[in-house]
């Protein structure tokens, strides 16, 4: 009897697993990211990467690439969703203008022999799980909504300024090496599916707040630790297109 029950359970698992695999769809998407709130705000004076009391990220419009899998659960239109996304954001217009003007002013200084600057960039990699629901008014056109929760890994690339003055052998370097950070994240979205292969969607991502900590090197002062406990909170609105694979 026990063997029969085990055999029945195994058969049920195989059938359910096969059904789920048959209802699994993968999508690849590309899109533009529009920073929201303090993540997009920022000036040279109020910038979280150099001002330990600021929460302004100074991020610009960026790019997104993502992968998503929808797993059928046996309920028409309802799917379990698994997603992984990559976000890239540079610096906003205020900070670009500040650095461009600074470069011109320093290079016009007769006492400066050489100058270089590497501006920081934001890279976020959230992984989430959630639910997706789609209805089909026609056989070739669908409308979906979805939402997910998970975690985000945030990188900020190095910020470096190097000035070499006329007559000096050693350059004066300011360097910020930012630490990787992790945070809770969530997303909500909606869109259309055309011909069951092409996706047009809009999503809102809140990747959570996290501290900004960096190993800092400055001329004369030397080495110390930069610590902004308020940090930044990447929040973005996405417009993207996707393809089923």
TORDOKE-344618 format. One record per residue (C-alpha): residue number from 1; residue in one letter; z, y negated, x negated. Coordinates in nm, 3 decimals. Layout:
REM residues N
   resi   resn        zz        yy        xx
    NUM      A         Z         Y         X
...
***
This chain:
REM residues 245
   resi   resn        zz        yy        xx
      1      X     0.000     0.000     0.000
      2      X     0.093    -0.241    -0.280
      3      X    -0.235    -0.168    -0.457
      4      X    -0.424    -0.241    -0.136
      5      X    -0.244    -0.576    -0.093
      6      X    -0.316    -0.671    -0.452
      7      X    -0.681    -0.577    -0.413
      8      X    -0.706    -0.781    -0.094
      9      X    -0.542    -1.083    -0.262
     10      X    -0.774    -1.055    -0.561
     11      X    -1.078    -1.035    -0.334
     12      X    -0.959    -1.342    -0.142
     13      X    -0.915    -1.540    -0.464
     14      X    -1.263    -1.443    -0.583
     15      X    -1.418    -1.543    -0.251
     16      X    -1.228    -1.874    -0.239
     17      X    -1.312    -1.946    -0.601
     18      X    -1.678    -1.874    -0.541
     19      X    -1.679    -2.100    -0.237
     20      X    -1.518    -2.383    -0.435
     21      X    -1.769    -2.346    -0.717
     22      X    -2.054    -2.352    -0.465
     23      X    -1.916    -2.682    -0.329
     24      X    -1.866    -2.846    -0.670
     25      X    -2.077    -3.149    -0.757
     26      X    -2.080    -3.353    -1.077
     27      X    -2.179    -3.718    -1.112
     28      X    -2.252    -3.949    -1.403
     29      X    -2.225    -4.323    -1.345
     30      X    -2.292    -4.650    -1.526
     31      X    -2.180    -4.995    -1.422
     32      X    -2.046    -5.343    -1.488
     33      X    -1.673    -5.423    -1.494
     34      X    -1.537    -5.757    -1.375
     35      X    -1.183    -5.838    -1.500
     36      X    -0.937    -5.943    -1.228
     37      X    -0.626    -6.160    -1.249
     38      X    -0.462    -6.219    -1.587
     39      X    -0.678    -5.959    -1.756
     40      X    -0.972    -6.200    -1.744
     41      X    -0.772    -6.517    -1.808
     42      X    -0.699    -6.640    -2.158
     43      X    -0.733    -6.928    -2.402
     44      X    -0.658    -6.963    -2.772
     45      X    -0.307    -7.085    -2.685
     46      X    -0.236    -6.845    -2.398
     47      X    -0.360    -6.506    -2.517
     48      X    -0.150    -6.191    -2.517
     49      X    -0.299    -6.064    -2.844
     50      X    -0.157    -6.358    -3.040
     51      X     0.107    -6.511    -2.811
     52      X     0.409    -6.284    -2.756
     53      X     0.500    -6.442    -2.420
     54      X     0.153    -6.444    -2.264
     55      X     0.013    -6.183    -2.025
     56      X    -0.347    -6.310    -2.039
     57      X    -0.591    -6.049    -2.167
     58      X    -0.885    -6.282    -2.225
     59      X    -1.129    -6.003    -2.134
     60      X    -1.494    -6.062    -2.048
     61      X    -1.729    -5.883    -1.810
     62      X    -1.782    -5.540    -1.963
     63      X    -1.938    -5.199    -1.925
     64      X    -1.832    -4.869    -1.773
     65      X    -1.954    -4.512    -1.809
     66      X    -1.794    -4.234    -1.611
     67      X    -1.802    -3.869    -1.513
     68      X    -1.673    -3.733    -1.183
     69      X    -1.647    -3.391    -1.024
     70      X    -1.596    -3.328    -0.653
     71      X    -1.454    -2.988    -0.555
     72      X    -1.492    -2.875    -0.195
     73      X    -1.174    -2.760    -0.020
     74      X    -1.330    -2.597     0.284
     75      X    -1.291    -2.906     0.508
     76      X    -1.625    -3.072     0.591
     77      X    -1.666    -3.392     0.389
     78      X    -1.334    -3.363     0.203
     79      X    -1.324    -3.303    -0.173
     80      X    -1.071    -3.298    -0.452
     81      X    -1.189    -3.543    -0.716
     82      X    -1.148    -3.539    -1.094
     83      X    -1.275    -3.835    -1.297
     84      X    -1.285    -3.968    -1.652
     85      X    -1.406    -4.319    -1.734
     86      X    -1.470    -4.533    -2.037
     87      X    -1.434    -4.914    -2.019
     88      X    -1.543    -5.167    -2.279
     89      X    -1.456    -5.538    -2.259
     90      X    -1.507    -5.811    -2.514
     91      X    -1.360    -6.164    -2.505
     92      X    -1.410    -6.421    -2.230
     93      X    -1.607    -6.746    -2.263
     94      X    -1.300    -6.957    -2.352
     95      X    -1.212    -6.738    -2.649
     96      X    -1.576    -6.700    -2.758
     97      X    -1.612    -7.078    -2.761
     98      X    -1.288    -7.114    -2.956
     99      X    -1.396    -6.869    -3.226
    100      X    -1.751    -7.008    -3.247
    101      X    -1.617    -7.361    -3.299
    102      X    -1.360    -7.238    -3.552
    103      X    -1.629    -7.060    -3.754
    104      X    -1.843    -7.377    -3.766
    105      X    -1.548    -7.598    -3.865
    106      X    -1.428    -7.365    -4.141
    107      X    -1.776    -7.309    -4.286
    108      X    -1.827    -7.686    -4.298
    109      X    -1.507    -7.726    -4.500
    110      X    -1.613    -7.793    -4.862
    111      X    -1.300    -7.616    -4.987
    112      X    -1.400    -7.289    -4.821
    113      X    -1.627    -7.052    -5.012
    114      X    -1.649    -6.774    -4.754
    115      X    -1.513    -6.691    -4.408
    116      X    -1.535    -6.390    -4.178
    117      X    -1.376    -6.292    -3.848
    118      X    -1.365    -5.962    -3.658
    119      X    -1.279    -6.025    -3.296
    120      X    -1.077    -5.766    -3.101
    121      X    -1.222    -5.564    -2.812
    122      X    -1.061    -5.363    -2.534
    123      X    -1.139    -4.994    -2.480
    124      X    -0.977    -4.807    -2.190
    125      X    -1.005    -4.437    -2.109
    126      X    -0.846    -4.341    -1.774
    127      X    -0.835    -3.983    -1.641
    128      X    -0.756    -3.940    -1.272
    129      X    -0.738    -3.691    -0.988
    130      X    -0.760    -3.770    -0.619
    131      X    -0.954    -3.726    -0.297
    132      X    -1.308    -3.808    -0.189
    133      X    -1.431    -3.809     0.170
    134      X    -1.795    -3.841     0.271
    135      X    -1.976    -3.846     0.604
    136      X    -2.350    -3.806     0.659
    137      X    -2.498    -4.014     0.943
    138      X    -2.831    -3.856     0.844
    139      X    -2.923    -3.560     0.624
    140      X    -3.021    -3.787     0.333
    141      X    -2.767    -4.070     0.363
    142      X    -2.390    -4.053     0.314
    143      X    -2.098    -4.296     0.316
    144      X    -1.792    -4.216     0.106
    145      X    -1.444    -4.342     0.027
    146      X    -1.219    -4.215    -0.251
    147      X    -0.900    -4.275    -0.439
    148      X    -0.724    -4.134    -0.741
    149      X    -0.420    -4.162    -0.966
    150      X    -0.366    -4.065    -1.327
    151      X    -0.313    -4.207    -1.673
    152      X    -0.490    -4.453    -1.900
    153      X    -0.521    -4.468    -2.278
    154      X    -0.580    -4.821    -2.410
    155      X    -0.717    -4.919    -2.750
    156      X    -0.752    -5.270    -2.891
    157      X    -0.972    -5.295    -3.198
    158      X    -0.847    -5.481    -3.505
    159      X    -0.839    -5.860    -3.520
    160      X    -0.910    -5.986    -3.873
    161      X    -0.974    -6.327    -4.027
    162      X    -1.049    -6.369    -4.397
    163      X    -1.086    -6.702    -4.578
    164      X    -1.179    -6.738    -4.945
    165      X    -1.130    -7.083    -5.090
    166      X    -1.324    -7.232    -5.378
    167      X    -1.155    -7.140    -5.705
    168      X    -0.933    -6.869    -5.554
    169      X    -0.970    -6.512    -5.672
    170      X    -0.785    -6.356    -5.376
    171      X    -0.883    -6.412    -5.012
    172      X    -0.633    -6.516    -4.745
    173      X    -0.634    -6.252    -4.471
    174      X    -0.479    -6.240    -4.126
    175      X    -0.491    -5.887    -3.983
    176      X    -0.365    -5.741    -3.655
    177      X    -0.374    -5.359    -3.619
    178      X    -0.293    -5.290    -3.254
    179      X    -0.121    -4.970    -3.146
    180      X    -0.265    -4.734    -2.886
    181      X    -0.085    -4.756    -2.550
    182      X    -0.058    -4.538    -2.239
    183      X     0.004    -4.634    -1.878
    184      X    -0.009    -4.516    -1.515
    185      X    -0.343    -4.593    -1.345
    186      X    -0.506    -4.572    -1.004
    187      X    -0.840    -4.642    -0.840
    188      X    -0.993    -4.685    -0.493
    189      X    -1.362    -4.699    -0.414
    190      X    -1.637    -4.676    -0.155
    191      X    -2.013    -4.647    -0.155
    192      X    -2.330    -4.477    -0.044
    193      X    -2.506    -4.155    -0.137
    194      X    -2.885    -4.159    -0.104
    195      X    -3.087    -3.837    -0.088
    196      X    -2.770    -3.655    -0.203
    197      X    -2.855    -3.743    -0.564
    198      X    -2.817    -4.119    -0.608
    199      X    -2.487    -4.308    -0.573
    200      X    -2.423    -4.680    -0.526
    201      X    -2.056    -4.773    -0.528
    202      X    -1.786    -5.035    -0.572
    203      X    -1.442    -4.949    -0.708
    204      X    -1.117    -5.123    -0.795
    205      X    -0.926    -4.995    -1.099
    206      X    -0.570    -5.086    -1.192
    207      X    -0.504    -4.933    -1.533
    208      X    -0.140    -5.035    -1.550
    209      X     0.054    -5.266    -1.776
    210      X     0.154    -5.173    -2.130
    211      X     0.311    -5.348    -2.429
    212      X     0.104    -5.490    -2.713
    213      X     0.241    -5.388    -3.050
    214      X     0.060    -5.450    -3.379
    215      X     0.113    -5.428    -3.750
    216      X     0.056    -5.788    -3.859
    217      X    -0.037    -5.926    -4.200
    218      X    -0.047    -6.302    -4.260
    219      X    -0.095    -6.522    -4.567
    220      X     0.234    -6.636    -4.725
    221      X     0.443    -6.475    -4.446
    222      X     0.337    -6.121    -4.536
    223      X     0.381    -5.813    -4.316
    224      X     0.573    -5.787    -3.989
    225      X     0.544    -5.640    -3.639
    226      X     0.388    -5.826    -3.349
    227      X     0.554    -5.725    -3.021
    228      X     0.449    -5.856    -2.680
    229      X     0.675    -5.671    -2.436
    230      X     0.494    -5.819    -2.134
    231      X     0.161    -5.684    -2.256
    232      X    -0.159    -5.682    -2.053
    233      X    -0.258    -5.509    -1.729
    234      X    -0.628    -5.421    -1.711
    235      X    -0.742    -5.465    -1.352
    236      X    -1.114    -5.453    -1.282
    237      X    -1.369    -5.449    -1.005
    238      X    -1.662    -5.215    -1.074
    239      X    -2.019    -5.216    -0.945
    240      X    -2.201    -4.903    -1.050
    241      X    -2.472    -4.651    -0.986
    242      X    -2.453    -4.276    -1.036
    243      X    -2.657    -3.959    -1.041
    244      X    -2.563    -3.606    -0.939
    245      X    -2.604    -3.336    -1.202
***
